[in-house]
Amino acid sequence: ERQPVDTRGFAAALAAMQGHFLEWDYRATWASPPVWETFRARAAQDHDATDGPSLAEAAEAFRWTAGALSVLALDLPSFDLVHSTSAGLASIPGIVAAHRRGTPLLLSEHHVHVRDAYLSFEMRSSTFGLKRRVMDILEAVVRTAYASADLIAPVCRHNADWEVAQGAAPGRIRVIYSGVDEESFRPAHAVRSGPPTVVTVG
C-alpha cells in the first residue's frame, strides 16, 4: 500500500538538498560512491525480483533522478512571487522559495503534469518497480507544489478535477479559461492588393 506524501517534509528535504548543493558540488555529490550505493539499495527495497534491479535499470533511474533535481544546484535570488506553468519539476524552485522564505507560488497549468507523465513516461530498460519509484518522486513534487501554491489556475474544470485528485485544495483553485476578447481582437477591414498573408504563432 502506498503511503501519502508528507508535503511539508518533502519541501524541507528539497530545501535541505539545495543548501547542500550550494556548498558542495552537484556533480561530485552524485558521482560519489555512497550516493550511488544508497540509491541502488533503496531501489532494491521496492523491486519485485529477489536479486534487485539490474545495473542498467538502477543506472537509468539514477541518471533520471540526478537530472530531475539539477535545478537544486542553483542559488535563486529572493522574489516577490514565483510563477510556474507546471506543478512538475519546473515547480521545484517555487516549492523551495515558498518553504524557505514564504514566497507566494502561482501555478498556472495548461495541462496536468502528472497525467501527462502517466501517459508518456518512459525509461527504456527499467522494470515497472523502478518506473514506479521514479513516478513516486514526480508525484511527490506535484503534490508538494499543490500544497505550496497560493493560487492554482488551470485552464479548464477537468484539469482542476485532476489537481484536486492529486491533493490540491479546492479553495486555492481558480479556473481561468483560455481565449481572447473577441471585441478587442476583432479583425479590421483591410483592402488587399494581392493574395492574403497567413501568419501563425505556435
LINKA-V597520 format. One record per pair of residues at least 6 apart in sequence whose C-alpha atoms are under 6 Angstrom apart, sorted by the first residue. I is the first residue (numbers start at 1). J is the second residue. If there is no record, write none. Layout:
i: (I | I)
j: (J | J)
//
This chain:
i: (7 | 15 | 18 | 21 | 44 | 44 | 47 | 57 | 57 | 81 | 81 | 82 | 82 | 83 | 83 | 83 | 84 | 84 | 85 | 85 | 85 | 86 | 87 | 87 | 88 | 88 | 94 | 95 | 97 | 104 | 105 | 105 | 106 | 106 | 107 | 107 | 108 | 108 | 108 | 109 | 110 | 110 | 143 | 143 | 146 | 151 | 152 | 152 | 153 | 153 | 153 | 154 | 155 | 155 | 155 | 155 | 156 | 156)
j: (144 | 96 | 72 | 73 | 52 | 53 | 129 | 125 | 126 | 103 | 104 | 94 | 105 | 105 | 106 | 107 | 91 | 107 | 107 | 108 | 109 | 109 | 142 | 145 | 113 | 142 | 105 | 145 | 103 | 150 | 149 | 150 | 149 | 151 | 152 | 153 | 152 | 153 | 154 | 154 | 154 | 155 | 166 | 167 | 168 | 172 | 172 | 173 | 173 | 174 | 175 | 175 | 175 | 176 | 177 | 178 | 175 | 177)
//
